[in-house]
Amino acid sequence: MAVYVYAIVADSHPVDLDSLTGVGDPPEKLATLTEADLTAITSPVPEGLRARRRDVMAHQNVLQRLMADGAVLPLRFGMVASEPREIREALTERADFYRERLHTLTGCAEYLLKATFDEDLMLRQVLQDSPEAQRLNEESRRSGDPGVKMRLGELVAGELRARSDSAAVQVLEALRPLARETKENEPHGNDFASVSFLVADARREEFVSAESRLAEQWGESHQFRLHGPLPPYSFV
């Protein structure tokens, strides 16, 4: 029988799941499976499981309850094992790794920081700061030469990449000392940075304050979006 898996905790975790139910409609009953001093929180797999809002929220509610009482290795929505034996084998075979991760994650949560730039403002800054860009821009307007316009576009694109890369490094280095671990993600769109930070509970306020100061320092040309505290998915 297929089994839906929410998380892994140490067998010393209280696993208080009172009043909680799992994914599915009607909701599936939660259960535990223990092996090698580790416990997996599971439920039967409902028929036609998809990422509906109610199911995603049920998954999140289980994780949030577990995190309130101790370290958790959260699994992403939709993790399914073909049968209970598969879970037992995984707990046994990877026991040392899971224990190490639980030790590292104790008293921590994840914060995800995404940072983007205002493209129009950044383009104006490049034109203001680069005499060569100014020259090519003026020549392109005067002559309408496609080759000049292409060279201008390449110069500006290169400058934007350089500035974005530099900004991403500065953001990471400013906040890294406040985190136990960091993980750089692939930025998308106009984002120049997407970084996950594993932050100890004792440093949450300090971390959030530091991020706020950083956002103020960068001003209107950059926007920061901080999400958290979250289950530490990125550090499992």
C-alpha positions in Angstrom: 0.0 0.0 0.0 1.4 3.4 -1.0 2.2 5.8 1.9 2.3 9.6 1.9 5.3 10.9 3.9 5.3 14.4 5.6 8.5 14.5 7.6 11.1 12.7 9.6 11.9 13.4 13.3 13.9 11.8 16.0 12.0 9.1 18.0 12.4 11.4 21.0 10.2 14.0 19.4 6.7 14.1 21.1 4.9 14.0 17.7 1.8 15.8 19.0 -0.7 15.4 16.1 -3.9 15.9 18.1 -6.6 17.6 16.1 -4.5 17.4 12.9 -5.4 15.4 9.8 -3.6 14.6 6.7 -4.1 15.3 3.0 -7.1 14.1 1.1 -10.9 14.7 1.0 -12.0 13.4 3.4 -8.7 13.9 5.2 -6.5 10.9 5.8 -5.6 9.8 9.4 -2.0 10.5 10.4 0.3 7.7 11.6 3.9 7.2 12.5 6.5 4.7 11.5 9.7 4.3 13.6 13.0 2.6 12.6 16.6 3.2 13.7 15.7 5.9 16.3 13.9 7.9 13.7 10.1 8.4 13.1 8.4 9.2 9.8 5.0 10.9 9.9 2.7 9.3 7.3 -0.8 8.8 6.1 -2.5 6.7 3.4 -2.2 8.2 -0.1 -5.6 9.7 -1.1 -7.0 8.9 -4.5 -6.2 11.6 -7.1 -3.8 13.5 -5.0 -2.9 16.9 -6.5 -1.5 20.1 -5.1 -4.9 21.5 -4.1 -4.8 24.3 -1.6 -6.5 22.3 1.2 -4.0 19.5 0.8 -1.0 21.8 0.6 -2.2 23.6 3.8 -2.8 20.2 5.5 0.8 19.3 4.7 2.1 22.6 6.0 0.0 22.4 9.2 1.5 19.0 10.1 5.0 20.5 9.6 4.3 23.6 11.6 3.0 21.5 14.5 6.0 19.3 14.5 8.4 22.2 14.3 6.8 23.8 17.4 8.1 20.8 19.4 11.5 20.0 17.9 13.7 19.5 14.9 12.0 18.3 11.7 13.3 17.1 8.4 10.4 18.3 6.2 9.5 16.6 3.0 8.0 18.5 0.1 4.4 18.1 -0.8 3.7 14.9 -2.7 6.4 12.6 -1.3 5.1 9.1 -1.6 6.6 5.7 -0.8 5.4 2.6 -2.6 5.0 0.7 0.7 6.0 1.0 4.4 9.0 -1.2 3.9 10.5 1.4 1.6 10.3 4.0 4.4 11.9 1.6 7.0 14.7 0.8 4.6 15.4 4.5 4.0 15.4 5.3 7.7 17.9 2.5 8.3 20.2 3.1 5.4 20.4 6.9 5.8 20.1 7.0 9.6 23.4 8.7 10.2 22.7 11.4 7.6 19.2 12.0 9.0 20.5 12.3 12.6 23.2 14.7 11.5 20.6 16.9 9.7 18.2 16.8 12.6 21.1 17.9 14.9 21.9 20.8 12.6 18.3 21.9 12.2 17.5 21.9 15.9 16.2 25.3 16.9 16.3 26.7 13.3 14.0 27.8 10.6 14.5 28.7 6.9 14.2 32.2 5.5 14.1 32.7 1.8 15.3 36.0 0.5 14.6 37.1 -3.1 16.0 40.4 -4.4 15.1 42.1 -7.7 16.1 45.4 -9.4 14.0 48.0 -11.1 15.1 47.6 -14.7 14.3 51.2 -15.8 16.1 52.7 -12.8 19.1 50.5 -13.4 19.2 51.3 -17.1 19.2 55.0 -16.2 22.0 54.5 -13.7 24.1 52.6 -16.3 23.7 55.5 -18.8 24.6 58.0 -16.1 27.7 56.2 -15.0 29.1 55.0 -18.3 30.5 57.6 -20.8 30.7 54.8 -23.4 27.0 54.0 -23.0 26.2 57.7 -23.3 28.2 58.0 -26.5 26.6 55.0 -28.1 23.2 56.1 -27.0 23.6 59.5 -28.6 25.1 58.0 -31.7 22.2 55.5 -32.0 19.7 58.3 -31.7 21.5 60.4 -34.3 22.3 57.8 -36.9 19.7 55.1 -36.3 22.5 52.6 -37.1 21.3 49.0 -36.0 25.0 48.1 -35.3 25.4 50.9 -32.9 22.2 50.0 -31.2 23.3 46.4 -30.9 26.7 47.5 -29.3 24.8 49.7 -26.8 22.5 46.8 -25.9 25.4 44.5 -25.3 27.3 47.0 -23.2 24.2 47.7 -21.1 23.4 44.0 -20.7 26.9 43.3 -19.6 26.9 46.1 -17.1 23.6 45.0 -15.7 24.9 41.4 -15.3 28.0 42.7 -13.5 26.0 44.9 -11.2 23.6 42.1 -10.4 26.3 39.6 -9.7 28.1 42.1 -7.4 24.8 42.9 -5.6 24.1 39.2 -5.0 27.5 38.7 -3.5 27.1 41.7 -1.2 23.7 40.6 0.0 24.9 37.1 0.7 28.0 38.2 2.5 26.0 40.7 4.6 23.6 38.1 5.9 25.7 34.9 5.9 27.3 35.5 9.3 23.8 35.5 10.9 22.9 32.1 9.4 24.0 28.6 10.3 23.9 27.5 6.7 23.0 29.1 3.3 22.0 27.8 0.0 22.0 29.8 -3.2 19.1 29.2 -5.6 18.8 30.0 -9.3 17.2 33.5 -9.6 14.4 34.0 -12.1 13.1 37.0 -14.0 14.6 40.3 -12.7 15.7 38.6 -9.5 19.4 39.0 -9.0 19.5 36.9 -5.8 17.5 34.0 -4.4 19.1 32.6 -1.2 17.9 30.3 1.5 19.2 30.9 5.1 19.1 28.5 7.9 18.6 30.8 10.9 18.7 29.8 14.6 15.7 30.8 16.6 17.9 32.9 18.9 19.1 35.0 15.9 15.8 35.4 14.0 15.1 39.0 15.2 18.7 40.0 14.4 18.5 38.4 11.0 15.2 40.1 10.1 16.5 43.4 11.3 19.7 43.1 9.3 17.7 42.3 6.1 15.5 45.3 6.7 18.5 47.6 7.0 20.0 46.1 3.9 16.8 46.8 1.9 16.8 50.4 3.1 20.5 50.9 2.1 19.9 49.6 -1.4 17.0 52.1 -1.9 14.3 52.2 -4.5 16.3 50.6 -7.3 16.2 47.2 -5.5 13.4 45.4 -3.8 13.8 42.6 -1.2 11.3 39.9 -0.5 11.8 37.9 2.7 9.7 34.8 3.3 9.8 33.0 6.6 10.1 31.4 9.1 9.6 28.3 6.9 10.2 24.6 7.3 13.8 24.1 6.4 13.2 22.3 3.1 16.4 23.6 1.5 18.6 22.1 4.2 17.3 18.5 4.2 
